């Protein structure tokens, strides 16, 4: 799909206007988890040592301190997260958004927070084959595939209930809307049609999709129609119409070419003074040449040993 300016939806009245997001993504406070893990293991070892020392020496205070140290260390280690490439962790503290961790590897955040994993990898969604009526009211079948990814994890998490279902539903709605706005085949030469202007229609589909899913923090990378056909109940009739149109177009081209060839032949005969043709002979020659050039079958020549008037 060619690169598009998604700002076009601001001036297009047919594109829905989604509400502005209440929250946007920002980086959460996190530190490298390797040092935290080492300190945590050291704290667990120290807690075990204190418990053992207090138990063998008859010192309950050391046992209590060792238990508290071990429990506190285990709680602190609960802030460790493994973030894989292509993933992010949305951090919340008591229901409040505290940022997103995108740095891959072992990271540590406040253990009181909750961390929700969201994939930021590129995904694709293919719609089922939808049956709709085009701009002329003809039933058609079409399907589309959309390549997308999460760009703002905060919007994907908090702006919609389920961003994957949202993208799926809005994609189907956009495909249906585009299908009813344009005909499968345009009757006018300068009119847009789904079959004849695939690039322009795909461009409009991408703009509308972006406008529909931007509220979920999703970016549309590419969109394409994967299936486009008349519905089975009218496919035969429409095929005959297409074939008739193709025959008419081919005949028009043949006639235009034949007229040009006849004109060139007459001009050359006159220039070289090969033969002098009166209007009647010229008309007969034109008729014969057009029959030969425009006929479906090979011409059967007839040799006239007399004259045109005998």
Buried (B, 14 or more C-beta within 10 A) or exposed (E): BEEBEBEBBEEEEEBBEBEEBEBBBEEBEBEEBEEBBEBBEEBBEBBBEBBEBBEEEEEEEBBEBBBEBBEEBBEBBBBBBEBEEEBBBBBBBEEEBBBBBBEEEBBBBBEEBEBEBBBBEEBEBBBEEBEBBBBEEBBBBBBBBBBBBBBBBBBBBBBBEEBBEBBBBBBBBBBBBBBEBBBBBBEEEEEBBBBBBEEEBBBBBBBBBBBBBBBBBBBBBBBBBEBBBBBEEEBEEBEEEEEEEEEEEEEEEBEEEBBEBBEEEBEEBEEEEEEEBEEEBEEEBBEBBBEBBEEEEEEEEEEEEEEEEE
